[in-house]
Amino acid sequence: MAARDATMSDELLSVRAAELYYDDVKTQDEIGALLGITRWKVGRLLAQARESGIIRIEIVHPRARRLSLEHELMARFGLRDAVVVPVPSDGSTLQARVAEAAADYLQALRPVPRTLGVSWGRTLDEIAERLPNGWSRGVDVVQINGGVSLNTRSSTAAATAVTIARKGGGQATLLPIPAILERRETRLAIEADRAVAGVLERAAEASAYLYSAGVADESSVLVDSGYLSPGDVAELVRKGAVGDVVGRYIDANGAIVDHDLDERTVGLGLDALRAATTSIAVVAGRAKQQVARAIVRSALCTVFVTDEQTAAALVEENKS
């Protein structure tokens, strides 16, 4: 009974110490004097309050990060680094917030990549838009997969690469051919061209890679760009596709689901991303959780940038 009373006493002291420390902005010495205890016990009470959940600290700045989820992602999936951002409460979209976090990460990346290999798509467009002028000095950018749109509604991969390079004080090396061709033989012939082969060689030697992932449904940028029809994507889903990475459709284990389609896809293969020292995947939103899971599980990136809901889903599922 006495032990229980002592515990309750400490709990109440923790509440009082927390109120004085956070609400009244008292020092630990002042709290000790008011409560008749030592400053060392005040420190222990505040620590207990945090551990027991009496105190919950939340950083509400729009560019805040969820460090505990970042550490869990790194530990569970063997990532070198992770960036997890809260779901925005300021009216901005989730994709915009995650793109901003990716831009922040790119600016802080050390060592600075001499050549950055980039994919294309809506998320990469957002990242390019949010990078400030002078984000780096002399970073060259190279496209890692084809991206000439087959219609006029979609922005091109070239615009993304040029914007990132221009803002980083470097040059862009473009791959001005479609992402997917009609025949494997056509792809082989084009990639054998000296100019195209030179771009692909430069892409393979990039210091770091930056890419996002697409969903396996009719909202895919590959459908919007005219490469695939909604029916094509439905067939890929039937084969097990959960999304695409640099234009290559993968299943839940990160394996290619349609080898004929893959043979007609222009650009770096998935093995290059897996072998890279720095490969940054930027993926967010409930619709992309399946492909996000496949990416981290199959070591397609060393750095993962995402939102807290996606991160929590990946961590919780991996516990079971």
C-alpha positions as CSV (number, residue, x, y, z in Angstrom):
1,M,0.0,0.0,0.0
2,A,2.8,2.4,0.9
3,A,4.6,1.6,-2.4
4,R,1.4,2.4,-4.3
5,D,1.0,5.7,-2.4
6,A,4.6,6.6,-3.2
7,T,3.9,5.9,-6.9
8,M,0.8,8.0,-6.9
9,S,2.7,10.8,-5.2
10,D,5.4,10.7,-7.8
11,E,2.8,10.7,-10.6
12,L,1.1,13.8,-9.1
13,L,4.5,15.4,-8.6
14,S,5.3,14.7,-12.2
15,V,2.1,16.4,-13.3
16,R,2.8,19.4,-11.1
17,A,6.4,19.7,-12.2
18,A,5.3,19.5,-15.9
19,E,2.8,22.2,-15.4
20,L,5.3,24.5,-13.8
21,Y,8.0,23.7,-16.3
22,Y,6.0,24.0,-19.5
23,D,3.0,26.3,-18.6
24,D,4.7,28.6,-16.1
25,V,8.1,28.4,-17.7
26,K,9.8,27.8,-14.3
27,T,13.4,26.6,-14.1
28,Q,14.1,23.2,-12.5
29,D,15.7,25.0,-9.5
30,E,12.5,27.1,-9.1
31,I,10.3,24.1,-9.3
32,G,12.4,22.2,-6.7
33,A,12.0,25.1,-4.3
34,L,8.2,25.3,-4.9
35,L,7.7,21.6,-4.4
36,G,10.3,21.0,-1.7
37,I,12.4,18.6,-3.7
38,T,15.8,18.7,-5.3
39,R,16.4,19.9,-8.9
40,W,17.7,16.5,-9.7
41,K,14.4,14.9,-8.7
42,V,12.6,17.5,-10.8
43,G,14.6,16.3,-13.8
44,R,13.7,12.7,-13.1
45,L,10.0,13.6,-12.7
46,L,10.0,15.4,-16.1
47,A,11.6,12.4,-17.7
48,Q,9.1,10.1,-16.2
49,A,6.3,12.4,-17.4
50,R,7.6,12.2,-21.0
51,E,8.0,8.4,-20.8
52,S,4.5,7.8,-19.3
53,G,2.8,10.0,-21.8
54,I,1.8,12.7,-19.3
55,I,3.8,15.1,-21.5
56,R,3.4,15.0,-25.3
57,I,5.5,17.3,-27.3
58,E,4.5,18.1,-30.8
59,I,6.4,20.3,-33.2
60,V,3.8,22.0,-35.4
61,H,6.0,23.9,-37.9
62,P,4.9,22.9,-41.5
63,R,8.4,21.7,-42.3
64,A,8.7,19.5,-39.1
65,R,9.7,15.9,-39.4
66,R,8.7,12.7,-37.5
67,L,12.1,11.5,-36.2
68,S,10.9,8.4,-34.4
69,L,9.3,7.0,-37.5
70,E,12.4,7.9,-39.5
71,H,14.5,5.8,-37.1
72,E,12.1,2.9,-37.2
73,L,12.1,2.9,-41.0
74,M,15.9,2.9,-41.1
75,A,16.1,0.1,-38.6
76,R,13.4,-2.2,-40.1
77,F,14.3,-1.8,-43.8
78,G,18.1,-1.2,-43.7
79,L,17.8,2.3,-45.1
80,R,20.7,4.7,-44.9
81,D,18.4,7.6,-44.2
82,A,14.7,8.5,-44.1
83,V,12.6,11.6,-44.1
84,V,9.0,11.5,-42.7
85,V,6.8,14.5,-42.6
86,P,3.4,15.1,-40.9
87,V,0.2,15.2,-42.8
88,P,-0.2,19.0,-43.6
89,S,-2.7,21.0,-41.6
90,D,-2.1,24.3,-43.4
91,G,-4.1,23.5,-46.5
92,S,-1.2,22.4,-48.6
93,T,-1.4,19.0,-50.4
94,L,0.5,16.0,-49.1
95,Q,2.4,15.6,-52.4
96,A,3.5,19.3,-52.1
97,R,4.7,18.8,-48.5
98,V,6.6,15.7,-49.3
99,A,8.2,17.3,-52.4
100,E,9.3,20.2,-50.3
101,A,10.9,17.8,-47.8
102,A,12.7,16.1,-50.6
103,A,13.9,19.4,-51.9
104,D,15.2,20.3,-48.4
105,Y,17.0,16.9,-48.2
106,L,18.6,17.4,-51.6
107,Q,20.0,20.8,-50.6
108,A,21.5,19.3,-47.4
109,L,22.9,16.2,-49.1
110,R,26.6,15.6,-48.4
111,P,28.7,14.9,-50.2
112,V,27.1,17.0,-52.9
113,P,26.5,14.7,-55.9
114,R,28.6,15.7,-59.0
115,T,25.9,14.1,-61.2
116,L,22.3,13.6,-60.2
117,G,20.2,11.1,-62.1
118,V,16.5,11.9,-62.1
119,S,13.3,10.3,-63.3
120,W,10.2,12.3,-64.1
121,G,6.6,12.6,-63.2
122,R,4.3,14.8,-61.1
123,T,6.3,14.4,-57.8
124,L,9.6,15.2,-59.6
125,D,7.9,18.3,-61.1
126,E,6.9,19.4,-57.6
127,I,10.5,18.9,-56.2
128,A,12.0,20.8,-59.1
129,E,9.6,23.7,-58.5
130,R,10.4,23.8,-54.8
131,L,14.2,23.8,-55.1
132,P,15.5,27.3,-54.7
133,N,17.8,29.0,-57.2
134,G,21.4,28.2,-56.0
135,W,20.4,25.0,-54.1
136,S,23.8,23.8,-55.1
137,R,26.8,24.8,-57.2
138,G,27.6,22.9,-60.3
139,V,25.4,19.8,-60.0
140,D,24.8,18.2,-63.4
141,V,21.6,16.4,-64.0
142,V,21.0,13.4,-66.3
143,Q,17.7,11.8,-67.2
144,I,17.7,8.1,-66.2
145,N,14.6,7.0,-68.2
146,G,12.9,8.1,-71.4
147,G,10.1,10.6,-71.0
148,V,9.0,12.2,-74.3
149,S,5.3,12.5,-73.9
150,L,3.1,11.0,-76.6
151,N,0.5,13.8,-76.1
152,T,0.6,17.5,-75.3
153,R,-1.2,17.3,-72.0
154,S,1.7,16.2,-69.9
155,S,4.9,18.0,-68.9
156,T,8.0,16.5,-70.2
157,A,10.9,14.9,-68.3
158,A,13.2,17.3,-70.0
159,A,11.6,20.3,-68.2
160,T,12.1,18.7,-64.8
161,A,15.8,17.8,-65.5
162,V,16.6,21.3,-66.9
163,T,14.9,23.1,-64.0
164,I,16.8,21.1,-61.3
165,A,20.1,21.6,-63.2
166,R,19.6,25.3,-63.8
167,K,18.8,25.9,-60.2
168,G,21.8,23.9,-59.1
169,G,24.2,25.8,-61.4
170,G,24.8,22.7,-63.6
171,Q,24.0,21.3,-67.0
172,A,21.2,18.9,-67.9
173,T,21.9,15.8,-70.1
174,L,18.6,14.7,-71.7
175,L,17.3,11.5,-73.0
176,P,14.9,12.7,-75.7
177,I,13.1,9.5,-76.5
178,P,9.9,7.8,-75.3
179,A,9.7,5.9,-72.1
180,I,8.2,2.8,-73.7
181,L,8.6,1.7,-77.3
182,E,6.4,-0.6,-79.4
183,R,9.1,-3.2,-80.0
184,R,12.1,-4.6,-78.1
185,E,14.2,-4.4,-81.3
186,T,13.4,-0.7,-81.6
187,R,14.6,-0.1,-78.1
188,L,17.8,-2.0,-78.7
189,A,18.5,-0.1,-81.9
190,I,17.9,3.3,-80.3
191,E,20.0,2.5,-77.2
192,A,22.8,1.4,-79.5
193,D,22.9,4.9,-81.1
194,R,26.1,6.6,-80.0
195,A,24.4,9.7,-78.6
196,V,21.7,7.8,-76.6
197,A,24.3,5.2,-75.4
198,G,26.4,8.2,-74.1
199,V,23.4,9.5,-72.1
200,L,22.7,6.1,-70.6
201,E,26.3,5.6,-69.7
202,R,26.4,8.9,-67.9
203,A,23.1,8.0,-66.1
204,A,24.7,4.7,-65.0
205,E,27.6,6.6,-63.5
206,A,25.6,9.2,-61.6
207,S,26.6,9.9,-58.0
208,A,23.0,9.8,-56.8
209,Y,19.5,9.1,-58.0
210,L,16.2,10.8,-57.4
211,Y,12.9,9.3,-58.4
212,S,9.3,8.7,-57.3
213,A,6.9,5.9,-58.1
214,G,3.6,5.6,-59.9
215,V,0.4,3.9,-59.0
216,A,-1.0,0.9,-60.9
217,D,-4.3,2.4,-62.0
218,E,-5.6,4.7,-64.7
219,S,-4.3,7.8,-62.9
220,S,-0.7,6.8,-63.7
221,V,1.4,9.4,-65.5
222,L,2.2,6.7,-68.0
223,V,-1.5,6.5,-69.0
224,D,-1.7,10.3,-69.0
225,S,1.3,10.6,-71.2
226,G,-0.1,8.1,-73.7
227,Y,2.2,5.2,-73.2
228,L,-0.4,2.8,-71.7
229,S,-4.2,2.5,-71.7
230,P,-6.3,1.9,-68.6
231,G,-6.8,-1.6,-69.9
232,D,-3.1,-2.2,-70.2
233,V,-2.6,-1.2,-66.5
234,A,-5.6,-3.4,-65.4
235,E,-3.8,-6.3,-67.1
236,L,-0.6,-5.4,-65.3
237,V,-2.5,-5.4,-62.0
238,R,-3.9,-8.8,-62.8
239,K,-0.3,-10.0,-63.1
240,G,0.5,-8.6,-59.6
241,A,1.7,-5.0,-60.3
242,V,1.5,-2.6,-57.4
243,G,3.0,0.4,-59.2
244,D,6.0,1.5,-61.3
245,V,9.5,2.6,-60.6
246,V,11.2,4.6,-63.4
247,G,8.6,3.2,-65.7
248,R,9.0,-0.4,-64.8
249,Y,6.0,-2.2,-63.2
250,I,6.8,-4.2,-60.1
251,D,5.0,-6.6,-57.8
252,A,4.9,-6.6,-54.0
253,N,8.4,-8.1,-53.9
254,G,9.9,-5.6,-56.2
255,A,10.1,-8.0,-59.2
256,I,9.2,-7.1,-62.8
257,V,5.7,-8.3,-63.6
258,D,5.8,-8.1,-67.4
259,H,9.1,-8.8,-69.0
260,D,8.0,-8.0,-72.5
261,L,7.0,-4.5,-71.4
262,D,10.2,-4.2,-69.4
263,E,12.2,-5.1,-72.6
264,R,10.5,-2.2,-74.4
265,T,11.1,0.3,-71.5
266,V,14.0,2.8,-72.1
267,G,16.4,3.7,-69.3
268,L,18.2,2.4,-66.3
269,G,17.0,-0.9,-64.9
270,L,16.1,-1.6,-61.3
271,D,19.5,-3.3,-60.5
272,A,21.2,0.1,-61.0
273,L,19.0,1.6,-58.3
274,R,19.7,-1.3,-56.0
275,A,23.4,-1.0,-56.5
276,A,23.6,2.8,-56.0
277,T,25.3,4.3,-53.0
278,T,22.6,7.0,-52.9
279,S,19.2,6.4,-54.3
280,I,16.4,8.7,-53.0
281,A,12.8,7.5,-53.4
282,V,10.1,10.1,-52.8
283,V,6.7,8.4,-52.3
284,A,3.6,9.6,-50.4
285,G,-0.1,9.0,-50.1
286,R,-2.4,6.1,-49.3
287,A,-2.7,5.2,-53.0
288,K,1.0,4.6,-53.2
289,Q,1.5,2.6,-50.0
290,Q,1.7,-0.7,-51.8
291,V,4.4,0.4,-54.2
292,A,6.2,2.2,-51.3
293,R,6.2,-1.1,-49.4
294,A,7.7,-2.9,-52.4
295,I,10.4,-0.3,-52.8
296,V,11.7,-0.4,-49.2
297,R,11.3,-4.2,-48.9
298,S,13.3,-4.9,-52.1
299,A,16.1,-2.4,-51.4
300,L,15.3,-0.1,-54.3
301,C,16.4,2.9,-52.4
302,T,18.9,3.9,-49.7
303,V,16.9,7.1,-48.7
304,F,13.1,7.1,-48.4
305,V,11.1,10.3,-48.2
306,T,7.4,9.9,-47.3
307,D,4.5,11.0,-45.1
308,E,3.8,9.8,-41.5
309,Q,0.7,7.8,-42.5
310,T,2.7,5.8,-45.1
311,A,5.6,5.4,-42.8
312,A,3.4,4.2,-39.9
313,A,1.7,1.7,-42.2
314,L,5.0,0.3,-43.4
315,V,6.4,0.0,-39.9
316,E,3.3,-1.6,-38.3
317,E,2.9,-4.1,-41.1
318,N,6.5,-5.1,-40.8
319,K,6.1,-5.8,-37.1
320,S,3.5,-8.5,-37.7
